[in-house]
Amino acid sequence: LEGALPPWPPGRELGCIAGTLNLGLGAVVGAVRAPGDGAVALAEARPEAPHAFAAFRVSHLGLLASPRVADAVHRFLADGHFAAG
């Protein structure tokens, strides 16, 4: 996204997950420099505090197939954060 985004509503959790395995077309053509997931740079995926963030050593497509990522999403939807507990 380009341009200014509206502020996130207070009291509503926001969680972002990113991959760090720089494989994919974006990495091949040089559009995404490491660190990133081959399609999105890690810096582009990281929200400003106090929002939740988690990174996994998977590619962009790997985010869809990873059991660890699925577990983190489940945890965030249930508890509003990625860390256990």
MDAnalysis code that builds the backbone (N, CA, C; Angstrom):
import MDAnalysis as mda
import numpy as np

u = mda.Universe.empty(255, n_residues=85, atom_resindex=np.repeat(np.arange(85), 3), trajectory=True)
u.add_TopologyAttr("name", ["N", "CA", "C"] * 85)
u.add_TopologyAttr("resid", np.arange(1, 86))
u.add_TopologyAttr("resname", ["LEU", "GLU", "GLY", "ALA", "LEU", "PRO", "PRO", "TRP", "PRO", "PRO", "GLY", "ARG", "GLU", "LEU", "GLY", "CYS", "ILE", "ALA", "GLY", "THR", "LEU", "ASN", "LEU", "GLY", "LEU", "GLY", "ALA", "VAL", "VAL", "GLY", "ALA", "VAL", "ARG", "ALA", "PRO", "GLY", "ASP", "GLY", "ALA", "VAL", "ALA", "LEU", "ALA", "GLU", "ALA", "ARG", "PRO", "GLU", "ALA", "PRO", "HIS", "ALA", "PHE", "ALA", "ALA", "PHE", "ARG", "VAL", "SER", "HIS", "LEU", "GLY", "LEU", "LEU", "ALA", "SER", "PRO", "ARG", "VAL", "ALA", "ASP", "ALA", "VAL", "HIS", "ARG", "PHE", "LEU", "ALA", "ASP", "GLY", "HIS", "PHE", "ALA", "ALA", "GLY"])
u.atoms.positions = np.array([
    [0.831, -1.174, 0.000],
    [0.000, 0.000, 0.000],
    [0.874, 1.235, 0.000],
    [0.421, 2.214, -0.712],
    [1.138, 3.484, -0.711],
    [0.236, 4.566, -0.137],
    [0.827, 5.509, 0.518],
    [0.053, 6.598, 1.088],
    [-0.227, 6.375, 2.552],
    [-0.888, 7.335, 3.135],
    [-1.193, 7.283, 4.561],
    [-2.385, 6.366, 4.817],
    [-2.252, 5.541, 5.798],
    [-3.346, 4.675, 6.213],
    [-4.067, 5.301, 7.390],
    [-5.348, 5.073, 7.506],
    [-6.041, 5.603, 8.682],
    [-5.542, 4.897, 9.939],
    [-5.631, 5.547, 11.092],
    [-5.173, 4.906, 12.325],
    [-6.005, 3.670, 12.645],
    [-5.346, 2.690, 13.234],
    [-6.028, 1.474, 13.657],
    [-6.913, 1.804, 14.851],
    [-8.137, 1.268, 14.904],
    [-9.040, 1.589, 16.022],
    [-8.452, 1.168, 17.374],
    [-8.477, 2.053, 18.369],
    [-7.963, 1.698, 19.691],
    [-8.741, 0.520, 20.277],
    [-8.034, -0.332, 20.988],
    [-8.673, -1.466, 21.635],
    [-8.890, -2.662, 20.733],
    [-8.554, -2.560, 19.469],
    [-8.703, -3.684, 18.537],
    [-7.319, -4.242, 18.230],
    [-7.148, -5.551, 18.471],
    [-5.854, -6.177, 18.253],
    [-5.538, -6.237, 16.757],
    [-4.258, -6.069, 16.446],
    [-3.762, -6.217, 15.079],
    [-2.545, -7.113, 15.150],
    [-2.551, -8.181, 14.383],
    [-1.415, -9.086, 14.340],
    [-0.925, -9.250, 12.919],
    [0.374, -9.196, 12.731],
    [0.985, -9.375, 11.416],
    [1.993, -10.505, 11.494],
    [1.958, -11.357, 10.479],
    [2.902, -12.471, 10.380],
    [3.692, -12.294, 9.097],
    [4.990, -12.542, 9.180],
    [5.858, -12.398, 8.019],
    [6.753, -13.612, 7.874],
    [7.196, -13.841, 6.657],
    [8.175, -14.889, 6.382],
    [9.555, -14.282, 6.230],
    [10.581, -15.085, 6.504],
    [11.959, -14.606, 6.387],
    [12.787, -15.432, 5.409],
    [12.158, -16.385, 4.709],
    [12.866, -17.204, 3.726],
    [12.692, -16.536, 2.365],
    [13.725, -15.825, 1.923],
    [13.635, -14.955, 0.752],
    [13.670, -15.763, -0.551],
    [12.591, -16.484, -0.814],
    [12.439, -17.251, -2.045],
    [11.186, -16.766, -2.757],
    [11.276, -16.588, -4.056],
    [10.113, -16.152, -4.814],
    [10.507, -15.183, -5.902],
    [9.545, -14.834, -6.727],
    [9.803, -13.979, -7.874],
    [10.344, -12.615, -7.459],
    [9.828, -12.058, -6.385],
    [10.310, -10.755, -5.919],
    [11.786, -10.782, -5.569],
    [12.260, -11.892, -5.019],
    [13.675, -12.027, -4.680],
    [14.509, -12.208, -5.945],
    [13.975, -12.939, -6.927],
    [14.711, -13.206, -8.161],
    [14.929, -11.924, -8.963],
    [13.902, -11.102, -9.094],
    [14.009, -9.873, -9.895],
    [14.554, -8.701, -9.094],
    [14.807, -8.906, -7.828],
    [15.399, -7.866, -6.997],
    [14.408, -6.881, -6.408],
    [13.120, -7.155, -6.540],
    [12.112, -6.246, -5.989],
    [12.041, -6.333, -4.473],
    [12.372, -7.503, -3.920],
    [12.359, -7.694, -2.467],
    [13.767, -8.064, -2.038],
    [14.353, -7.230, -1.258],
    [15.681, -7.515, -0.736],
    [15.537, -8.199, 0.617],
    [16.505, -9.048, 0.917],
    [16.489, -9.742, 2.197],
    [16.631, -8.723, 3.310],
    [16.100, -8.886, 4.463],
    [15.236, -10.015, 4.801],
    [13.807, -9.806, 4.293],
    [13.212, -10.901, 3.954],
    [11.847, -10.897, 3.465],
    [11.429, -12.306, 3.113],
    [10.263, -12.449, 2.510],
    [9.748, -13.781, 2.188],
    [9.722, -14.056, 0.685],
    [10.386, -13.206, -0.100],
    [10.405, -13.366, -1.539],
    [9.335, -12.547, -2.238],
    [8.355, -12.060, -1.508],
    [7.301, -11.220, -2.081],
    [7.129, -9.926, -1.293],
    [7.354, -9.989, 0.018],
    [7.170, -8.828, 0.891],
    [8.407, -8.691, 1.773],
    [8.957, -7.491, 1.836],
    [10.099, -7.239, 2.719],
    [9.637, -7.278, 4.174],
    [10.488, -7.780, 5.017],
    [10.163, -7.895, 6.434],
    [9.786, -6.528, 7.024],
    [10.499, -5.489, 6.639],
    [10.208, -4.152, 7.164],
    [8.817, -3.666, 6.758],
    [8.316, -4.114, 5.614],
    [6.987, -3.712, 5.159],
    [5.875, -4.423, 5.922],
    [6.184, -5.556, 6.502],
    [5.172, -6.365, 7.177],
    [5.067, -6.059, 8.663],
    [6.038, -5.365, 9.187],
    [6.085, -5.139, 10.637],
    [5.290, -3.891, 11.021],
    [4.259, -4.060, 11.843],
    [3.471, -2.907, 12.260],
    [4.193, -2.118, 13.349],
    [3.757, -0.901, 13.550],
    [4.299, -0.110, 14.653],
    [3.735, -0.657, 15.967],
    [4.504, -0.512, 17.046],
    [4.034, -0.945, 18.365],
    [2.744, -0.210, 18.678],
    [1.853, -0.742, 19.425],
    [1.935, -1.927, 20.262],
    [1.365, -3.184, 19.614],
    [1.279, -3.233, 18.306],
    [0.658, -4.372, 17.644],
    [1.555, -5.607, 17.668],
    [0.915, -6.771, 17.551],
    [1.619, -8.054, 17.615],
    [2.287, -8.370, 16.282],
    [3.443, -8.996, 16.357],
    [4.198, -9.360, 15.160],
    [4.890, -10.693, 15.401],
    [4.896, -11.542, 14.378],
    [5.623, -12.810, 14.446],
    [6.254, -13.070, 13.090],
    [7.463, -13.601, 13.085],
    [8.165, -13.939, 11.849],
    [8.551, -15.412, 11.886],
    [8.431, -16.062, 10.740],
    [8.742, -17.484, 10.612],
    [9.659, -17.689, 9.410],
    [10.546, -18.667, 9.515],
    [11.471, -18.955, 8.410],
    [10.729, -19.755, 7.343],
    [9.868, -19.077, 6.614],
    [9.125, -19.639, 5.491],
    [9.055, -18.585, 4.399],
    [8.790, -19.036, 3.165],
    [8.592, -18.118, 2.056],
    [7.176, -17.554, 2.110],
    [6.877, -16.648, 1.184],
    [5.541, -16.055, 1.140],
    [4.477, -17.141, 0.959],
    [4.672, -18.029, 0.007],
    [3.738, -19.132, -0.202],
    [3.744, -20.092, 0.981],
    [4.910, -20.270, 1.601],
    [5.027, -21.145, 2.760],
    [4.201, -20.681, 3.951],
    [3.891, -19.384, 4.017],
    [3.034, -18.884, 5.092],
    [1.678, -19.582, 5.075],
    [1.206, -19.937, 3.877],
    [-0.105, -20.583, 3.747],
    [-0.097, -22.044, 4.168],
    [1.050, -22.702, 4.071],
    [1.119, -24.137, 4.304],
    [1.772, -24.533, 5.624],
    [2.314, -23.594, 6.356],
    [3.062, -23.911, 7.571],
    [2.150, -24.201, 8.761],
    [2.288, -25.383, 9.377],
    [1.524, -25.668, 10.594],
    [1.863, -24.718, 11.740],
    [3.122, -24.269, 11.826],
    [3.508, -23.323, 12.887],
    [2.820, -21.976, 12.699],
    [2.705, -21.535, 11.454],
    [2.017, -20.275, 11.183],
    [0.528, -20.424, 11.506],
    [-0.062, -21.541, 11.102],
    [-1.479, -21.782, 11.402],
    [-1.713, -21.777, 12.909],
    [-0.801, -22.375, 13.669],
    [-0.926, -22.380, 15.128],
    [-0.834, -20.957, 15.689],
    [0.071, -20.166, 15.140],
    [0.215, -18.779, 15.608],
    [-1.040, -17.968, 15.304],
    [-1.629, -18.167, 14.124],
    [-2.868, -17.461, 13.777],
    [-3.983, -17.871, 14.736],
    [-4.087, -19.164, 14.987],
    [-5.108, -19.664, 15.918],
    [-4.932, -19.025, 17.294],
    [-3.682, -18.995, 17.765],
    [-3.385, -18.410, 19.075],
    [-3.761, -16.930, 19.111],
    [-3.434, -16.201, 18.017],
    [-3.757, -14.782, 17.978],
    [-5.271, -14.564, 17.979],
    [-6.001, -15.334, 17.191],
    [-7.454, -15.173, 17.133],
    [-8.123, -15.524, 18.463],
    [-7.531, -16.461, 19.191],
    [-8.098, -16.862, 20.483],
    [-7.724, -15.895, 21.614],
    [-6.481, -15.397, 21.580],
    [-5.947, -14.644, 22.726],
    [-5.547, -13.205, 22.434],
    [-5.479, -12.819, 21.160],
    [-5.080, -11.461, 20.820],
    [-3.581, -11.216, 20.816],
    [-2.782, -12.299, 20.907],
    [-1.327, -12.180, 20.832],
    [-0.763, -13.491, 20.308],
    [0.509, -13.451, 19.874],
    [1.128, -14.651, 19.304],
    [1.828, -15.508, 20.344],
    [2.364, -14.915, 21.385],
    [3.115, -15.677, 22.383],
    [2.164, -16.535, 23.204],
    [2.640, -17.733, 23.528],
    [1.845, -18.628, 24.368],
    [1.677, -18.013, 25.751],
    [0.541, -18.284, 26.368],
    [0.315, -17.787, 27.718],
    [-0.368, -16.494, 27.645],
])
